[in-house]
Amino acid sequence: MFISLLHPRCRFVGYLLALSLTTPVLAEASSDISSLPDAAKTIVLINPNSNEQATQSMVDLARLESAGAVKVLGRSNTGAPALLTTPQDMLDAVAGVVAIGVEAATDEQVAALIVSAFSDPGLAELRAAVDIPVFGIGEEVFHEAARGNRGFGIVTVTPDEALIESFRQKATELGYESLYRGTRVTSGDPMELVKSPAELDQALAAAVTESVELDGAQAVIMGGGPLSASALRLQPDFEVPLVVAVNAATRAAVKVIQGE
């Protein structure tokens, strides 16, 4: 999901990711692909780590987003750790991501690949190795948030300075520095927040409101795996889009597959 670890100090984020990707909220909503025709185009979602529960949760979210327009299959990087917690872990995951993608691309029904970690490990290398579109959830969530030159902010539960700085760097690398309105962090103990959907929703709603009213954000990236279900619940309360990384990449992939 959105928070993959970009710095050794961000180990708490790894805990949040693991927690979020075992949440039953998304898993219970998994779309059934058995009714899709055999000839339906397929998106292969590559999880750069080896956590099968994480893979399935992200696939569930992508299937919901694609609404039966395509098949979505998941592949885990079995040679990697269950969580990628350091920059070196990200680098070490690249070879496995590329190998999975290259193999998947040999299937004529596979029309797109998604690298499903916010740091997009192996994205450039995989694009160079295959002839089908490859999307990174980190890249796509910024693209979607900035669409139409709208200012965007990020909301997260993790007050880690290195992580927050990495968001700014990502915006700059993608050419969105002038549109980036900063990151708002929820108040309260994040370990306790993620245990209570009601408290998490309340804290996130306050942070989103600050991002919109104080920072001028016209879209808000929900910065963390545990925030995906909350984003879906909170969206009706806000006029600005609350953008979730896996959803953004799935939407981009489906549009390309459908020729839009």
C-alpha positions, 0 to 999 in steps of 0.5 A: 500500500501507500507507506513502504519504508524509505528510511531505516528509521521508519520501522513503525511504518512497517508495522502499520503496513503489516497491520493494514494488509491483514484488515478484514474490511477489504478482504471481505469485499474481494471481487469474484473473478470466476465470472469473468470470461477466460479471454478477459485481459489481466493485470498482474499486481506484484508485491515487492515483499513476500507477505502473501496476506499483503498481496491478497489485500492489495489484489482485493482492493484492485479488484474492487476498483476495476469493477470486473473490467479486467482480471487482477492477479497477485504475485509475491516476491518470495525471495524478499523479506515479509516487509521491506524496511530499509533502502537496501531492502528496496534495492534487493527487491528489484531483481525479484520484481523484474523476474516476476514481471518478465515471466508474467508478461509472457502470458498474452492475456496479461495487459499491464503490471503494477508494482505495488509498493510506494517506493516503486522498487524495480519500476524503471527496470521492469519497464525496460524489460517488458513491452506492456505498460508497467505502473507504480502505485507511488508514482500513480498516486502523485499523478492522480492527485496532481491531475489538472494542476491541482494542489495536493496534500498528504495525510498520514498517521506517522510523524516520522520526519524522514518519511515526510521528507521523502514525500516532498522529494517524491513530489519534486522528482515527479515535477509536482513541487509547486503543487505539493501542499505538505503533509498533515499528521493525525493527532494521538498515538498512531498505534492506538488509532489504527486499532479503532476505525472510529477514532482513526476516521475522526483523526483523519477527518480532522487532518484532511480538513486541515490539509484542505482549509489551511494548506489549500489542498484540492486533493489529498493522498491518504498516506498509509495502508491503514488509511485505505478503508478509512478513505472509502468511509470518509470520501462522502464527507469531502468534496476533494478526492481522497486518493489511495495508491493501489486504486490510483494505479489500478485506474491508470492501468484499466484506462490504458487497457481499455484504450482511454 
